Amino acid sequence: MESRITELEIKISYTEDLVEELNRLVFRQQEQIDLLFREIRALREQAQNAQPQEQRSLRDDLPPHY
């Protein structure tokens, strides 16, 4: 009986360590997700601000040999 209790205590200890490690991993991933979300938002704003104000025709982009 004593050995079973010891084995369970060891397993609980490993499980607690694993849960703590996974919590740290999830926290770091959430930080990365938040950073990527902010970067995407900034890129969208840049793209919206960089759009030309006038509409161009595709004929304006024809190479000179046509």
C-alpha positions as CSV (number, residue, x, y, z in Angstrom):
1,M,0.0,0.0,0.0
2,E,2.9,2.4,0.9
3,S,4.5,1.9,-2.5
4,R,1.2,2.6,-4.4
5,I,0.8,5.9,-2.5
6,T,4.4,6.8,-3.3
7,E,3.9,6.0,-7.0
8,L,0.8,8.2,-7.0
9,E,2.6,11.1,-5.3
10,I,5.3,10.8,-7.9
11,K,2.8,10.8,-10.8
12,I,1.0,13.8,-9.2
13,S,4.3,15.7,-9.0
14,Y,5.1,15.0,-12.7
15,T,1.6,16.0,-13.6
16,E,1.8,19.3,-11.7
17,D,5.1,20.1,-13.4
18,L,3.6,19.3,-16.8
19,V,0.6,21.4,-16.2
20,E,2.8,24.3,-15.1
21,E,4.9,24.0,-18.2
22,L,1.9,23.8,-20.4
23,N,0.5,26.9,-18.8
24,R,3.7,28.8,-19.5
25,L,3.6,27.6,-23.1
26,V,0.0,28.7,-23.5
27,F,0.8,32.1,-22.0
28,R,3.7,32.6,-24.4
29,Q,1.6,31.6,-27.4
30,Q,-1.1,34.0,-26.4
31,E,1.5,36.8,-26.2
32,Q,2.6,35.9,-29.7
33,I,-1.0,35.8,-31.0
34,D,-1.6,39.2,-29.5
35,L,1.5,40.6,-31.1
36,L,0.6,39.1,-34.5
37,F,-2.9,40.5,-34.2
38,R,-1.5,44.0,-33.6
39,E,0.9,43.7,-36.5
40,I,-1.9,42.6,-38.9
41,R,-4.0,45.5,-37.7
42,A,-1.1,47.9,-38.4
43,L,-0.6,46.4,-41.9
44,R,-4.2,46.7,-42.7
45,E,-4.1,50.4,-41.7
46,Q,-1.0,50.9,-43.8
47,A,-2.6,49.2,-46.8
48,Q,-5.8,51.3,-46.5
49,N,-3.8,54.5,-46.2
50,A,-1.5,53.6,-49.2
51,Q,-4.3,53.0,-51.7
52,P,-4.2,55.4,-54.6
53,Q,-6.9,58.1,-54.5
54,E,-7.6,58.0,-58.2
55,Q,-8.7,54.9,-60.2
56,R,-6.2,53.9,-62.9
57,S,-7.0,52.2,-66.1
58,L,-5.2,49.0,-67.0
59,R,-4.4,50.7,-70.3
60,D,-2.1,53.1,-68.4
61,D,0.1,50.1,-67.5
62,L,0.6,48.8,-71.0
63,P,4.2,48.3,-72.0
64,P,5.5,50.8,-74.6
65,H,5.7,48.1,-77.4
66,Y,1.9,47.8,-77.7
